[in-house]
Amino acid sequence: MSIGSAPLRIVLGLVLSLAGAAALAAEAPAIVVRSPDGKNVMALGFRGEGKERQLLFDVTRKGKLVLEPSKFDAQLAGHTSLAAGARLDKIEKGTSDETFTLPWGKTKVVVDRCSWARARLASGEGVAWELELRGYDDGVAFRYLLPEQETLNAFRLAGETTEFRFAGEPAALYTTCKNFTTDHETTYEKKRFAELPRAALIDLPFLAIWPDGSAAAVTEARVRDFTNMYLERTADPSRVVLASRLSPLPGRMDAVAGQTPHASPWRVILLSDQAGRLLESNLLLCLNDPPSLDKFEWAQPGKTTWHWWNGTFESGLPFNPGMNFATHKYYIDFCARHGIAYHAVVADARPWYVQSQSSFSPGPDTDILAPRPELEFPRLLEYAKERGVGIRLWIHWKALKERIEEAFARYESWGVRGLMVDFLDRDDQEIVNFCERVLASAARHKLHVQFHGSYKPSGEQRTFPNLFNREGVLNLEYLKWSTLCTPDHNVNVAYTRQLAGPLDYHLGGFRSASRSRFEAREVSPYVLGTRCHHLALYVVYENPMPMISDAPRTYEGKPGFEFLVEVPTTWDETRFVAGEASEYLVVARRQGTTWYAGGITNWTPRQVTVPLGFLGSGPYEARLWVDGSPDEEQPNAIRTEQRPASAGESWTLDLAPGGGFVAAVRTKK
């Protein structure tokens, strides 16, 4: 008798029912995984017979449905589907309880504790496949695998139509993309589920928030040799149902092509009683592979300049500014004076390398191994080395794709420390594999990497700790030409895109302007929101290599710059302190014995209560930087103060429209 036969299914259904889990108890579930704390349960079972048989899963938290029974399915080219008429042949179950340390991240030590189940199945057409489930205290995850088999050496995956049927009436916080060729840089919307758009690609992470404050987020982990996933509202007229859509290979209908054995990314549902608690999760890292090399101690996070954001031709300097040695010396000296680890050599109208056409895109004579002569590149590199500042380079991915190994060997010989690879604007299997080739080669040549024009991260920085961040978000560069990157947007990003992992955001604008006085401009741009709001983004966002984007003279001698010099970029511990999605957020992060707290609000001014329960025992001394005026017309005003602090206390702070605060809290001497 197979494991899928009636008597054992009935027993499993009885076990599930007694355990208090789920809607699928009535369907006699075949597989159940439960989080170690017992709060999160994922159940999987079958409905129907023969070719009409469907594979369903549901998710509950504390006995309450999060996802109602939802269909799982994926389609192989030339076959109907994996799930239709599937037969369950074998189940393995177990638990895992491990810890691992990170070279950098939002925590130093990660606890990897879960229950798991692995099911071996056969499709109605006889294709062998597997389904793996995991239950964690902060969410659940599943993936499908194609094992090696004689009848399926090579395969093509046509698509995946897994459903996510959210229970109840949650609100949704999300972005959409017009098509699969995208930089993932759009604004967020918060709507009732009934108002979710039709015929739109909904990007991940996708956040659902119920009236009681509980939250669930859909995203994915370990996207390797695969494509990225979106959600799309189905045509079901009776209710809102979201289903997965896979980004296709360029010019093809297939989403994935490969050889068996092959695994999909993990489909992840993060779960918590509060949306802000999801920010503490390391679940995506747990679902990724250990580091690709034994040692990554050379991959040192740190802050970096980014002269392109401010405008390379800044006026009023005692030298001729531009892509020349004098300009970059100016930035290198600034870095050396203030302990800023890296200076980036980027572009003006053309990249730093030889290229005749005035564009970021490569042309027929583009040569990424030939620096522009006016940079005096050997002299620049030697000067940066003498001053203890690492040099980073910008590069267009199309100029790099055929010369990865050659270029990285040359950059290593020059003493370059890292680079930004830009304008990917795709998230299909080919570009995913390109990114992995970049990371693997960069690791061999001791180069760190960030990707711009990029899809979201999926925890792969555990495997490649030289991947410091990705963009994949509309960020402060947009204020050079628009008003899109507002304090409202900054708050939404913290609750959504940040769930996927580190994000680069062009931080550090020190020219805050009110809405009435703001104007978009390419050189010396303004930012929306108070200066304290922008200081707080260095704490609120996880980013091991944040930019100090503005010009040196914009910072030096200005209130708040001392915080940017001091604040760390990697952490031993991270805590959600207070907040409400789309409204405001307070986060605390610890490095060593010092805690740093940061809070931001949307355009609504508010009084926030900051409980200090994250502090340990003993007296502390806090230094605070808070909005200096409640008037939106004075956004650069800062008030600083020293005050004692202890774990049993709370602060009450007034935040201006688009405001914020930061604090450094140290053990009292």
C-alpha positions in Angstrom: 0.0 0.0 0.0 1.4 3.4 -1.0 1.8 6.3 1.5 -1.0 8.0 -0.4 -3.5 5.2 0.4 -6.6 6.0 2.5 -5.8 4.5 5.9 -2.6 6.4 6.4 -4.0 9.6 5.0 -6.9 9.3 7.5 -4.4 8.9 10.3 -2.4 11.9 9.1 -5.6 13.9 8.9 -6.5 12.9 12.5 -3.0 13.9 13.7 -3.3 17.3 12.0 -6.8 17.8 13.5 -5.6 17.0 17.0 -2.7 19.3 16.5 -5.1 22.2 15.9 -4.0 23.0 12.4 -6.0 23.5 9.4 -8.5 23.6 6.7 -6.8 20.7 4.9 -7.6 18.4 7.8 -10.9 17.9 6.0 -9.0 16.9 2.9 -6.9 14.3 4.7 -3.5 16.0 4.3 -0.5 14.0 3.3 2.3 16.2 4.7 2.4 18.6 7.6 5.3 20.7 8.9 5.1 22.8 12.0 7.4 25.5 13.3 9.5 24.6 16.4 7.3 27.0 18.5 4.2 25.3 17.2 2.6 28.6 15.9 3.1 28.1 12.1 1.8 25.1 10.2 1.9 24.3 6.6 -0.2 21.3 5.4 -0.3 19.7 2.0 -2.8 17.3 0.6 -4.8 16.1 -2.4 -8.3 16.8 -3.7 -10.0 14.8 -6.4 -9.2 11.6 -8.2 -7.4 10.5 -11.4 -6.4 13.2 -13.8 -8.5 15.7 -11.9 -6.5 15.2 -8.8 -5.1 18.5 -7.4 -2.3 19.2 -5.0 -3.2 21.8 -2.4 -1.5 23.5 0.6 -2.6 25.8 3.3 -0.8 27.9 6.0 -2.0 28.8 9.5 -0.5 30.8 12.3 -1.8 30.2 15.9 -4.6 28.1 14.5 -5.8 30.9 12.2 -5.8 30.6 8.4 -3.3 32.7 6.6 -3.5 31.0 3.2 -6.7 29.0 2.5 -6.2 25.8 0.5 -4.2 26.9 -2.6 -3.2 24.9 -5.6 0.4 24.1 -6.3 1.4 23.4 -9.9 4.3 23.8 -12.4 4.2 22.9 -16.0 7.0 21.2 -18.0 7.2 21.9 -21.7 5.7 18.9 -23.5 3.9 17.7 -20.4 0.6 18.7 -18.8 1.8 19.5 -15.3 3.7 18.1 -12.3 0.7 18.1 -9.9 -2.2 17.0 -12.1 -3.0 13.4 -11.3 0.2 13.2 -9.2 0.9 10.1 -7.0 2.7 10.4 -3.6 5.3 7.6 -3.3 7.3 8.4 -0.2 7.7 10.9 2.6 10.7 11.7 4.7 10.4 14.0 7.8 12.8 15.4 10.3 14.0 18.5 12.2 17.0 20.7 12.0 18.6 22.8 14.8 21.9 24.5 13.8 23.6 27.9 14.1 26.0 29.6 11.8 27.9 32.9 12.0 27.9 35.6 9.3 30.9 37.7 8.2 28.4 40.6 8.1 24.7 41.1 8.2 21.9 42.3 10.4 22.9 39.7 13.0 26.1 38.0 13.8 24.7 34.6 14.7 21.8 32.9 12.8 19.7 30.2 14.4 18.6 27.7 11.7 15.8 25.7 13.4 12.9 24.1 11.6 10.9 21.0 10.9 11.0 19.6 7.4 9.4 17.1 5.1 10.4 15.8 1.7 7.8 14.1 -0.6 8.7 12.0 -3.6 6.0 12.1 -6.2 5.2 11.1 -9.8 3.2 13.2 -12.1 0.2 11.8 -14.0 2.5 11.3 -17.0 5.1 9.5 -14.9 7.7 12.3 -14.4 9.4 11.8 -11.0 9.6 15.0 -8.9 10.0 16.0 -5.3 8.4 18.6 -3.0 10.3 19.9 0.1 8.6 21.8 2.9 10.0 23.6 5.9 8.4 25.2 9.0 10.2 28.0 10.9 9.2 30.2 13.8 9.2 33.2 11.4 7.6 31.5 8.4 7.2 28.5 6.1 8.8 27.6 2.8 8.5 25.1 0.0 10.3 24.2 -3.3 10.1 21.6 -6.0 12.9 19.5 -7.4 13.4 17.4 -10.5 15.7 14.4 -9.7 18.0 12.8 -12.2 16.0 10.3 -14.3 16.5 8.4 -17.5 13.4 9.8 -19.2 14.2 13.5 -18.3 17.8 14.5 -18.6 17.2 17.9 -20.1 14.0 19.8 -19.3 12.2 23.0 -20.1 9.9 24.6 -17.5 7.0 26.3 -19.2 5.7 28.0 -16.1 4.4 27.8 -12.6 0.8 28.5 -11.5 1.0 28.1 -7.7 -1.8 30.0 -5.9 -1.7 32.1 -2.8 -5.3 32.4 -1.5 -5.0 34.8 1.4 -7.7 34.3 4.0 -9.9 37.1 5.4 -9.7 40.8 4.4 -6.0 41.9 4.7 -4.6 45.1 3.2 -1.8 44.7 0.6 1.4 46.7 0.3 3.0 46.1 -3.1 4.5 47.4 -6.3 3.8 46.4 -9.9 5.9 46.1 -13.0 4.7 46.7 -16.6 6.6 43.7 -18.0 9.4 41.3 -17.4 12.1 43.7 -18.7 12.3 45.9 -15.6 14.6 47.6 -13.1 12.0 47.0 -10.3 12.0 50.7 -9.6 8.3 51.7 -9.0 6.4 53.2 -6.1 4.3 51.2 -3.6 0.5 51.1 -3.2 -1.5 50.1 -0.1 -4.9 48.8 -1.0 -7.6 46.4 0.1 -7.3 43.0 -1.5 -10.4 43.5 -3.5 -8.7 46.5 -5.2 -5.6 44.6 -6.3 -5.0 45.2 -10.0 -5.8 42.7 -12.8 -3.4 41.9 -15.6 -0.4 43.4 -13.7 2.8 41.8 -12.6 3.0 42.2 -8.8 6.6 42.3 -7.6 8.0 40.6 -4.6 8.2 40.9 -1.7 4.4 41.2 -1.3 3.0 42.2 2.1 -0.4 41.3 3.5 -1.6 42.9 6.8 -4.7 41.9 8.6 -6.8 44.2 10.8 -5.4 42.7 14.0 -1.9 43.7 12.9 -0.6 40.3 11.9 1.3 40.1 8.7 2.5 37.7 6.0 4.9 38.4 3.2 5.5 36.3 0.0 9.0 36.3 -1.5 11.6 33.7 -2.6 14.9 32.4 -1.5 17.9 30.8 -3.2 17.3 31.9 -6.8 20.1 30.1 -8.5 20.1 28.8 -12.1 16.4 29.7 -12.2 14.2 32.6 -13.0 12.4 35.1 -10.7 8.8 35.0 -9.7 6.0 37.5 -9.7 2.4 37.3 -8.5 -0.6 38.0 -10.7 -4.3 38.2 -9.9 -6.2 35.3 -11.6 -9.5 35.7 -13.5 -11.5 34.1 -10.6 -14.6 36.4 -10.4 -15.7 35.2 -7.0 -12.6 36.2 -5.0 -9.1 37.6 -5.1 -6.6 34.8 -5.9 -2.9 35.5 -6.6 -0.9 33.0 -8.7 2.8 32.8 -9.5 4.2 34.0 -12.9 7.8 33.2 -13.9 9.9 35.6 -15.9 10.5 33.9 -19.3 13.8 33.5 -21.1 14.4 36.3 -23.6 12.5 35.7 -26.9 11.1 32.3 -25.6 8.0 31.0 -24.0 10.0 28.8 -21.6 10.9 30.1 -18.1 13.7 27.7 -17.3 15.9 25.3 -19.3 18.3 22.9 -17.6 19.5 19.5 -16.7 18.2 17.2 -14.0 18.8 17.2 -11.0 17.4 20.8 -10.7 15.7 22.7 -7.9 13.4 25.7 -7.9 13.9 28.6 -5.5 12.1 28.4 -2.2 8.7 30.0 -2.2 8.6 31.7 1.2 5.8 33.0 3.4 7.2 35.1 6.2 4.8 35.2 9.2 4.5 37.5 12.3 2.0 39.1 14.6 3.4 42.5 13.5 4.7 43.6 10.1 7.8 45.1 11.6 8.8 41.9 13.2 9.4 40.4 9.8 12.5 42.7 9.5 14.2 40.5 12.2 13.9 37.4 10.1 17.0 35.5 8.7 14.9 32.8 7.1 16.1 33.6 3.6 19.7 33.1 4.7 18.8 29.7 6.3 17.4 28.6 2.9 20.7 29.4 1.1 23.9 27.4 0.7 27.0 28.0 3.0 29.7 30.2 1.6 31.2 29.3 -1.8 34.8 29.7 -0.5 36.4 29.0 2.9 37.4 32.5 3.6 35.8 35.9 2.9 37.7 38.0 5.4 38.8 40.3 2.6 35.2 41.2 1.9 35.0 44.1 4.3 31.8 46.2 4.4 32.0 50.0 4.7 30.6 53.3 3.5 31.4 54.6 0.0 31.3 57.8 -1.9 29.2 58.1 -5.0 30.1 61.3 -6.9 27.7 60.7 -9.7 24.7 61.4 -7.4 25.9 64.8 -6.5 26.9 65.7 -10.0 30.5 65.3 -11.1 30.8 68.9 -12.3 30.1 70.5 -8.9 30.8 74.2 -9.1 32.8 76.5 -6.9 35.8 74.2 -6.3 39.5 75.4 -6.4 40.1 73.1 -9.4 38.4 72.1 -12.6 35.9 69.4 -11.6 35.2 66.4 -13.7 36.4 62.9 -14.5 40.0 63.8 -13.7 42.7 63.1 -11.0 42.0 66.4 -9.1 38.3 65.6 -8.5 38.9 62.1 -7.3 41.8 63.2 -5.1 39.3 65.6 -3.5 37.0 62.7 -2.7 39.8 60.4 -1.6 41.1 63.0 0.9 37.5 63.4 2.2 37.3 59.6 2.8 40.7 59.5 4.5 39.7 62.4 6.9 36.5 60.7 8.0 37.3 57.0 7.9 35.0 56.3 4.8 36.3 53.0 3.5 35.7 53.4 -0.2 35.6 55.9 -3.0 33.8 55.0 -6.2 35.0 56.0 -9.6 31.9 56.2 -11.8 31.2 58.5 -14.8 30.1 61.8 -16.0 28.3 61.5 -19.4 30.6 58.5 -20.1 32.0 55.8 -17.9 35.5 55.9 -16.4 36.7 53.6 -19.2 37.4 54.4 -22.8 34.3 54.8 -24.8 33.6 57.4 -27.5 29.8 57.6 -27.4 28.3 59.8 -24.7 26.2 57.2 -22.9 26.4 54.7 -20.1 25.6 52.0 -22.6 28.6 50.4 -24.3 29.5 51.1 -27.9 31.7 49.4 -30.4 34.9 50.9 -29.0 34.2 50.4 -25.3 37.2 49.0 -23.4 36.6 48.2 -19.8 40.4 47.6 -19.3 41.4 51.0 -20.5 40.8 53.9 -18.1 40.2 57.4 -19.6 43.6 59.1 -19.8 42.5 62.2 -17.9 42.0 60.1 -14.7 45.7 59.4 -14.5 44.6 56.0 -13.2 47.8 54.5 -12.0 48.5 57.7 -10.0 45.0 57.8 -8.7 45.2 54.1 -7.5 48.5 54.7 -5.8 47.3 57.8 -4.1 44.2 56.0 -2.7 46.4 53.2 -1.5 48.6 55.7 0.4 45.6 57.3 2.0 44.1 53.9 3.0 41.0 54.3 0.8 39.6 51.4 -1.3 38.7 52.1 -4.9 35.5 50.8 -6.5 34.5 50.9 -10.1 31.2 51.2 -12.0 30.6 49.0 -15.1 27.7 48.3 -17.5 26.9 44.6 -17.5 26.8 44.3 -21.3 30.4 45.6 -21.4 31.4 43.0 -18.9 29.5 39.9 -19.9 32.1 38.5 -22.3 35.2 39.6 -20.3 34.4 38.8 -16.7 37.4 36.7 -15.8 39.8 38.9 -17.8 38.5 42.1 -16.4 38.5 40.9 -12.8 42.0 39.5 -13.0 43.1 43.0 -14.3 41.2 44.8 -11.6 42.7 42.7 -8.9 46.2 43.4 -10.2 45.4 47.1 -10.0 44.3 46.8 -6.4 40.7 47.6 -7.0 38.4 46.5 -4.1 35.0 46.2 -5.7 32.6 47.3 -8.3 29.0 48.1 -9.2 27.5 46.2 -12.1 24.6 48.2 -13.5 21.6 48.2 -15.9 20.7 44.5 -15.7 17.0 45.4 -16.1 16.0 41.7 -16.3 15.4 38.9 -13.9 15.2 35.8 -16.1 17.4 32.7 -15.8 20.1 34.0 -18.1 20.7 37.2 -16.1 20.5 35.2 -12.8 23.3 32.9 -14.1 25.3 36.0 -15.3 25.1 37.4 -11.8 26.4 34.2 -10.3 29.3 34.1 -12.7 30.1 37.6 -11.7 30.0 36.8 -8.0 32.0 33.6 -8.4 34.8 35.2 -10.4 34.8 38.3 -8.2 35.2 36.1 -5.1 38.3 34.4 -6.7 39.8 37.8 -7.4 38.8 39.3 -3.9 36.3 41.8 -5.3 33.1 42.8 -3.7 30.0 43.5 -5.8 26.7 45.4 -5.9 24.1 45.1 -8.6 22.0 48.0 -9.8 19.1 47.9 -12.2 18.7 44.6 -10.4 16.1 42.1 -9.2 15.7 41.6 -5.5 18.1 39.6 -3.3 17.1 36.2 -2.1 19.6 35.4 0.6 22.4 34.6 -1.8 24.7 36.8 0.2 25.2 33.9 2.5 26.8 31.9 -0.3 28.6 34.9 -1.7 29.5 37.3 1.1 31.2 39.5 -1.4 27.7 40.5 -2.6 27.1 43.6 -0.5 23.8 44.8 -1.8 21.4 45.1 -4.7 19.3 48.0 -5.8 15.9 46.6 -7.1 14.1 49.6 -5.6 13.1 53.1 -6.5 15.5 55.2 -4.4 16.9 58.6 -3.8 18.5 59.0 -7.2 15.0 59.6 -8.5 15.0 63.0 -6.8 17.5 64.2 -9.4 14.6 64.2 -12.0 11.3 63.6 -10.1 9.4 63.8 -6.8 8.8 60.1 -6.5 11.1 59.2 -3.7 9.1 60.6 -0.7 9.2 59.9 3.0 6.0 57.8 2.4 7.9 55.7 -0.1 10.9 55.4 2.2 8.7 53.9 4.9 7.0 51.5 2.5 10.4 50.3 1.2 11.4 49.5 4.8 8.4 47.2 5.3 8.6 45.5 1.9 11.7 45.5 -0.4 13.9 45.3 2.7 12.4 41.9 3.6 14.3 40.4 0.7 17.7 41.6 1.9 20.2 44.4 1.8 19.3 47.3 -0.4 21.3 50.2 -1.9 19.4 53.5 -1.8 21.8 56.4 -2.7 21.8 57.5 1.0 23.2 60.7 2.4 21.5 63.6 0.8 22.2 66.7 3.0 20.0 69.2 1.2 16.6 68.5 2.6 13.8 70.7 1.1 10.2 71.1 1.9 7.6 70.1 -0.6 6.9 73.7 -1.4 10.5 74.5 -2.2 11.7 71.2 -3.7 12.9 71.1 -7.3 14.4 68.2 -9.1 17.9 68.9 -10.3 20.8 66.9 -11.6 23.6 68.7 -9.7 23.6 69.2 -6.0 20.1 67.6 -5.7 17.6 68.1 -3.0 16.0 65.4 -0.9 12.5 65.2 0.5 12.1 64.6 4.3 14.2 66.1 7.1 17.9 65.6 7.6 17.1 63.4 10.6 14.9 61.2 8.4 17.9 60.7 6.1 20.3 60.0 9.0 17.8 57.4 10.2 17.9 55.5 6.9 21.4 54.3 7.8 19.9 52.4 10.7 16.4 51.6 9.4 17.7 50.0 6.2 20.1 47.0 6.1 23.0 48.0 3.9 26.6 46.9 4.5 27.9 49.4 2.0 25.8 52.6 2.2 26.6 55.5 0.0 27.7 58.9 1.3 26.3 60.3 -1.9 26.6 64.1 -1.4 29.6 66.3 -2.0 32.3 66.6 0.7 31.7 70.3 1.4 28.0 69.6 1.8 28.9 67.4 4.9 31.9 68.9 6.6 31.0 71.2 9.5 27.2 70.4 9.1 25.0 69.1 11.9 24.4 65.4 11.7 27.5 64.5 9.7 29.2 63.3 12.9 26.5 60.6 13.1 27.2 59.4 9.5 30.9 59.1 10.3 30.1 57.1 13.5 27.3 54.7 12.5 28.4 51.1 11.7 27.3 49.3 8.5 27.1 45.7 9.9 25.5 44.5 13.0 25.5 41.9 15.8 21.7 42.1 16.5 18.6 43.8 15.0 15.3 44.6 16.7 12.0 46.0 15.6 11.0 48.6 18.2 7.8 50.2 17.0 5.9 51.1 13.9 2.9 50.6 11.6 3.3 49.6 7.9 3.1 52.7 5.6 3.1 55.0 8.6 6.3 54.9 10.6 9.1 52.6 11.8 11.6 52.5 14.6 14.5 49.9 14.4 17.4 49.3 16.8 20.7 47.6 15.8 23.6 46.6 18.0 27.3 46.5 17.2 29.3 45.3 20.2 28.0 47.0 23.3 26.5 50.1 21.5 23.0 50.3 20.3 21.9 52.5 17.4 18.2 53.4 17.0 16.6 55.1 14.0 13.1 56.1 13.3 11.3 57.6 10.2 7.8 58.8 9.6 5.8 59.5 6.4 4.5 63.0 5.7 2.4 62.8 8.8 4.0 64.4 11.8 3.6 62.3 14.9 4.7 61.7 18.4 6.3 58.3 18.8 7.0 56.2 21.8 10.3 54.3 21.7 10.4 51.5 24.4 14.0 50.8 25.3 13.5 47.1 26.2 16.1 46.1 23.6 18.8 47.5 26.0 20.6 45.1 28.3 20.9 45.5 32.1 22.9 48.5 33.5 22.8 52.2 33.0 23.3 53.7 29.5 24.0 57.1 28.1 22.3 58.1 24.9 23.0 60.8 22.4 20.1 61.7 20.2 19.7 63.6 17.0 16.0 64.7 16.5 14.1 67.0 14.2 14.9 70.5 15.3 11.6 72.1 14.2 8.0 70.9 13.7 7.8 73.2 10.7 8.2 71.4 7.3 9.9 74.6 6.0 12.9 73.9 8.2 13.8 70.3 7.3 17.6 70.7 8.0 17.2 71.7 11.6 18.6 69.2 14.1 18.5 69.2 17.9 21.0 67.1 19.7 20.8 66.0 23.4 22.4 63.7 25.9 20.2 61.7 28.3 20.5 58.6 30.5 18.7 55.5 29.3 17.7 52.1 30.7 15.8 49.1 29.5 12.7 49.9 31.6 12.2 53.3 30.1 10.6 54.8 26.9 11.4 57.9 25.0 8.6 60.1 23.6 9.8 62.0 20.5 8.1 64.4 18.2 8.8 63.8 14.5 8.2 66.5 11.9 6.4 65.9 8.6 8.8 63.5 6.8 10.9 63.4 9.9 13.0 61.1 11.9 15.5 60.6 14.7 18.7 58.6 15.4 20.4 57.7 18.7 23.6 56.1 19.8 23.2 54.4 23.2 26.4 53.3 25.1 27.0 51.7 28.4 27.5 54.5 30.9 31.1 54.7 32.2 
